[in-house]
Amino acid sequence: MERVDLLIVGGGINGAGIARDAAGRGLSVLLCEQHDLAAHTSGASSKLIHGGLRYLEHGEFALVAKALAERSVLLRLAPHLIRPQRFVLLPQPGLRPAWQIRLGLFAYDYLGTLAGVGGHGAFAASHAIDLHRHPAGAVLGHPAGSAYEYGDATVDDARLVIANAVDAASRGAEILPRTRCVAAQRHGDHWQVRLQREGDASQLVSARALVNAAGPWAACLLGQIGQPAAPLRLVRGSHIVVPRLYEHDRAYVLQQPDRRIVFVIPWQRDYTLIGTTESDFTGDPASVAADDAEVDYLCAAVNAQFRQSITPADVVWRYSGVRPLLGGAGEATALSRDYRLQLDTAAAPLLNVWGGKLTTYRKLAEQAVNQLAPLLGCSKPAWTAHGDALPGGELGDPAHWLAEFCIAYPWLPDEVAARWVYSYGAWARCLIGDAASLADLGEHFGAGLHAREVDYLRRCEWATTVDDILWRRSKLGLTMPADGIARLQRYLARPQGSTLGHAVHHCD
């Protein structure tokens, strides 16, 4: 029977972050995920690293301050995955008045300054803009005289999860996607856990501590192992993607009559991402999908304020995720996005992770391991805030590194080079390997995807299916032709050496 210090159930951002932190402190770690890494909530977000400006009106000052501090930490850890983004916030008659917006932005800037990250650099302070002189004026259908601009950041959410998992594995953690926790029993000083891999026999693992980071399945997992659960409220958030609506680089924050907000964000060079909705969800989180009413809602949000209108026929992709929020009555938009860690030490430790948001995952993981480490005899201090960058983040400024990369490999198409640098960072050189020409990258499936990249994703990032590759480790599903998908499917059906657990190499 395999024995580990820590067994983590859940391969979203919280589970991957805890695995990285714990492995970096020398604990033996196993993470299991019933589906692919980032297959659900963590890969179906609004793709933002932000303080959460709208949380201020609900009194979530501590959460916003914590998130603003993390914003700059994460930018340092993953500059290739996280990009500063300026947002245009539009006043709307009858909703939040201009004075309330100015007050909120002042508080946002002030909290950022207290965290040591506000008012300069990537996240410069907010300011008023004249829409008659700003690029936004040409985009809006009925521009008012003024609006406001502030800074946050966008992120490749699924790749952030993968980067944490890759780094955890490089530090000794065992990462097992497509592996369900089917049973767990407490035996005094340890947990005996039965894991079931897809298409394989089950295995028993002995763990000194168990972490429940199963996201929307967290309550179900506790019920399965006979433990009481905290009330979780499951909220569906849906997004749509349409061809790019405008040429400039600003994003928009659109106030809605129901007091929700909708983000309109330049995305993947040729597209615009629009979201999100918020509605209560029941059922299996794995089956969540954006419905037609949500698509209509998001189209209407754009059409009410943009010069260019869109219809559901313009939508090239829709996706939806389930947010596990700490329970409460009232509108979903008013529920806290903060997290709570619940540690049970009645016998072998059990740590439950409730709630949370993408931006604060690193802090959540640090606090989780701070609680568990003394119980496991580990005295090593927290390290991730000032430690090594995530894999690929060693490059520093990705724009500068991209220019050097293109000079070093002039035969690589510009679009491929840019995608690789902003997906793999410095590890793009590992992907290139000894290739000296485009032909050396192997079969081309379309959209710039070659066999060498597919092999890399299978060998080093646990990819096994077409969706793993086209929708989580890349977003090439937006542009991949049907015949390319079919050829990729056939390619993946060919046998390849084992990629289980620790099969991740260092990039030197």
N, C-alpha and C positions, 0 to 999 in steps of 0.2 A: 504494500500500500504506500502510495506517495504521501510524504509529509511536508507541509509547508507552514510557515508562520501565519500567513494571511491568505485567505481565499476571498476573492471579490466576485460578486455576481452582478454583471452588468457591464457592457462594453460601450457605453456612451461616454460623454466627456468627463463625468464625475468618476466613474470607475477607472477610466484610463489615467486620469490625473492622480488618483489615489495610488494606483499601481506604480506609476513613475516615482512619486514621492517616496513611497515605502521601499521600493527596490533601491533607490538612491541612498537610503539610510542603512542598507545592508540586510534588510529583511527578505526572507524567501517568500515569493508572491506567485499566486496563480490567479489569473482572471479568466472567467468563463462568460460567454455571451451566447444566448440562444440563437441569434441570427448573425448577421455581419456586424462588424464594428461600425458605429454611427449609422446604423440602418434605420433608426427611428427618430426620436425627438432631437438628438444632438445633430443630426444631419438634415433636419427639416426646419431650421430656424430662419430668422430674417437676415442671417449672415452679418450680424452686427456685434461689435465689441463696443459697448457704450455704457454710460452711467445710468441711463434711463431717465431722461428729462421729465417724462410725464409722471414718474413715480413721486416726484416732489409734491404734487397736488394731493397725494394720498398720505403725506407725512412720512414717506420712507427716506428720511434724510440720511440715516446711518447706512442703508443699503446703497444709496446713490454715492455717498462718499467712498464706501468700500469699492464699488465698481469703478469709480473714476481713478482711484489709486491703482487698481488692477489693470486698467486700460493701458497705461504706460509700461507696466511690468511686462504685459503680454506682447506689446509692440517690440520690446527688446528681445524677448524670447523667440519670437517668430516673425521677423520683419518681412519674410517672403510670403507669409499667409495673411498678415494683417496690414491693412493700408489705411492711413488717415483719410477721412472723408469729410467734406464740408456739406452741411445740410442747410437748406432754406426752409424756414418755418413761416408759414403764411397765416396772418390774422384772419379771422372769419367773423363777420357780424353775427351777434347773438350767441357766440360761443366764448372762448377765452379772449377777453379784451386785450388790447395792446399793453396796458399797464401790467396785467397779470403775466403776459409773456415776458415783458422786460424784467419783472421781478423774478420769475422762474429762471431766466437765463443768468441774471446776476447771481442768484443762489448757486446755480450750476457752476459758473466760473469760480465763485468763492470756494465752494467745496473742492473743486479741482486744485485751486491754489493751496488750500490747507493740506491736500494730499501731496503737494510738491510737484504737480504736473500741469497746473492751469496757466493760461495767459501767455503761453509762448510755444515756440517750436511746432510740433505736429498738431497740437491741440490749442491753437491760438484762441484768444478770448472771443466771445460772441460780439456782434455789432449789428447795427441797423444797416439796411441796404436800400438804395433807391431803385425800385424796379424799372424805372424808365432808363436807367444806365446800366443795369445788371443784366447778364445773359438770361436770367429767369424771366425777365419781362417779355421776351420774345416767345417764351414757351407757354405762358399762362394765357387763358382765354380772356379774362377780365382782370388784369393786374391792378391791384390797389397801388397807392403811391409808395408804400414802404413795406418792408418785411424784415426778417432777421436771419442772420447766418451764424452758425456755430459749428464746432468740430467734434466728431467722434471717429469711429473707424469701422471698416467692413472686414470680414474674415471669411476664409474658406472653412466653414464649420466642420465638415466631415474630415478634411485633411488635418485639422487641428487635433481631432480625436486620434487619427492614425499616427500623427507625429508623436503624441504622448505615448501611445502603445509601442511604437517602434523604439522610443527611448527607454521605456520600461524594460522591453525585451533585451536591449543592449546592456542593461544593468542586471540582467539575470532573471527577470520575471518570465513566467510562462504564460503566453497569451493564447487562449483557445476559443476562437469564434466558432459558431455553429455547434455549441456545446451547452446543453441545458443542465441546470441544477434540478434534478428530479426528486431529491430527498436530502434532508440534513437532520442529523440527530446530535443532541448535546450529550457529551459524556464527561461531565466534570470539567477537566482541564483542556478538552479539545472537542472539536466538531468532527463528526464523520459524515462526509458529503458524498453522495452518489451523483456522478456526472454522466451524461449520455451524449456522445458525439453523434452527429448525423451519419447514418449508415455504418455505425461501428458499435462494438460492445460497450457496455457501461463500465465505469471505473470508480473505485473508491479512493477518496482523498481524505487524509487527516489534516485538519487545520487548527492551529491554536486560537485563531480568531476568524470570525466571519463578517464580511461587509456586504450589506444589502444596498447596492447602488443600481437597482433594477428599474429606476425611473417610474414610468406609468405602471409597471408590473410589481412595484415594491410591496404594495399591500397584499397582492396575490401571493407573492413569495412567502410572506410571513404567515399567511393563512395555510399555505401548503406545508410549512414546517411547524405549525402549531403554536405560533407566537402572536400576541395581540398587535394590531396595527393601528397607526395614527390615521385619522381621516384625511384622505387625499381627494381633491376635486380634480377631475380630468377635464382639461379644456382643449378643444381643437383649434389650431391655428393654421389657416390655409394661405397659400401664396400663388400668384400666377406670374408667368414670364411671357413677355411680348417682345417683338422686334424693337430695337432701340427707338425711343420716342423723341430724343433730342441729342445734339452733338456735344454739348458741354459736359463738364465733369461733376456738377453739383447734384446732390440728392435732394428730395423734397419730403417735408412732413406735412401731410394734409389732414386738417381737422375735419371730423365728420359730424353730422347733425346729432348722432347718438353719443357724441363726446369721445368716441374712439379716435385713434389716429391711424393713418395709413402711410407707410413709407413707399417712396418711389425712388429706386436706386439704380444708377448705371451698373451693368453687370455683364461679365464675360465679354466685354468689348462690343458685341453686336446686339445686346439685349437690355431690357429694363425689367427689374424685379419689383413686384408690387405686392405688398401685404402689410398687416396680416388681419385675419378675422379672429374673433374670439367667441366660442360657443361651447356649452357643456357637451361632453361626449360620454357615451356609454357603449360598451362592447369591447371587442378585442382591439387594443391599440395598434396591432400589426395590420389591421384592415382599414385604418382610417384613410379617408380620401376627401379631397375638396369636392363639394357638390356644386351644382349649377347656380344655386342661390348665392353662394359665396363668390363665385366668379362674377356674377352680375353685380354684386355689391362692390367688388374691387374695381370693376370697369366703371361703374357709376361714380366712384370716388375720383377717378382720374378725369372722367368726362365733365364733372362739375367745375373743374378748375383749369384743365389744360386746353390749349388751343386745338391739339390733335386728339380726336376721339378714338376710342377703341371699342371693340365688340368681343364677345366670346370667341368669335371665329379667328381673332388675331392671337389668341393664346396658344403658344407653342409648347407650354409645359405648365402643369399645375401640380402642386404637391401640398401635403398636409402632415402635421405632426401633432402629437398629444403632449401637452405640458402637464406634469404632475404638480399641482399647486396645493399648498397647505389649505385645508378645507375652510369654508366659511360661507355665510349667506351673502346675497347681493350680487351685483354685476361681476362677471369674471374679470373685467378690466381693472376692478378695484382690489383684487386679491394680491397679496404680497408675492413678489418674485424672489424673496429671500429664501434661505435654506435653514433647515434645522437638523442637527446631528443628535441622534438618540442612542446613547451608549448603555447597554445592558451588561452588567458584570456579575449577575447572579451566579453564573458559572463561567464556562468559556466565553470570552467577550463576543458580543453581537453589536455591531454598529449599523444603525439604519440611517440612510440619507434621505431626507424629505425635502422636496422642492429644489430650488436653485435656478441659476441662469448661467448661460455660457460664459459671460464675462467674469464671473466670480468663481469659476471652477477651481483655479489654482489655489485660491485662498481656502476654499472648502476642503480641498485635498490636504493642504497643510494642516488645517485644524483637525481633520479626521485622523491623520497619522500622529499628530501631537498627542491625541487622546489614547491611541492604541499603543504607541511605541513603549511607554513605561510598563504597560501590562505584559509586553513581550520581551522585556529585558533589554530594550534598545535605548541607548542614551545619546545617539547621534542627533544633532539639532536639525531644525528645519533648514532647508537649503535652496529650494526652488526659486525664491524671489531674486537671489543674487548668484545662483549657480549657472551652469552651462546653458546655452541656448538650446532650444529644441532642435532635432535633426534638420540640418539645412539652414538654420538661422544664424550660423556662424559667419555668413557672408556679409552681414552689416546691411548697407544700403543696396537693395536688390536692383535698383535702376543702374547703379554704377557697375554692379557685378554682371548684369545682363550685357552691358556694352562690352565688357572683357570677354564674356562667354561667346558672344557673336564673333569677336575677333579671333578667338582661339579655334572656333569651329565654323568657318565661313560657309561650309557646305550645308549646314543645318538651316532649314527654312526659318525665317524670322518668327513666324507664328509659333512654330514648335519650340524654338529657343525660349521665347517669352513664356510660354505655358510651362515649360520645364522649370525655369528659374523661379516662377511664382507658385509652383507646386512643390518642387523638391529642394529649392534653394541650392546651397552648395553641393548637395548630394546629386545634383544633375550631372556632375562629372562622373559619379559612380555609374550612372545610367549610361552615359556615353561609353565608358570603359575604353576598349581599344579600337572602337570604330573610327574609321578614317574617311568614310563616305556614307551617303544616305543608304546605299545598297547594303552596307554593313549592319544596318539596323533591322534587316530582315523584312518579312512580309509587311506590306502597308495595307491596313484594313480600311483606311479612309480617315478623314478629319485630322490627319497628322499622327495617328496612332500606329506604331510599328511593333513588330514582334518583340524587339528587345525591351521595350517599355512594358509590354504585357508580361514577359518573363520576369522582369524586375518586380512588378506588382505581385505576381504569384509567389515569388521566392522570398520577398522581403516585407510584404504588406498584407499577406493572408488573403489576397483576392482569389476567388475561385469561380465566380460567375460573371456573365456579361454585365449585369447591373452593378456588381461590385466595382467593375472597371469604369463603365461609362457614366455612372451616376454618383458614385461616392468618391472614388479616387481621382476622378476627373468629372467634367460635365460635358464630355464629348457626345453624350446621348442626344444633345440638342442638334448636332450637325452630322452625326454618323449616318451614312446611307444604309438602306435596308440590306443591300448585298454585303456591306462591310460587317454588319451585325451578324449575319449568317456565317460569314467566314470566320469571324472571331469566335462564334459558338463552336464551330468545328475545331478550331485551333485549341480551345480550352478543353475539349474532350480528349485531346491527346494526353497520354500519361506524362507526368513530370515528377521529379524527385520530391520527397516529403518537404513540406514547408511548415511543419507543426512547431508550436511552442517557441523555442529559442532560435529558430532558423532565420535570424536577422543578422546581417553583417555590419561591421563598422565601416564608415566611409572615411578613409584616411587620405 
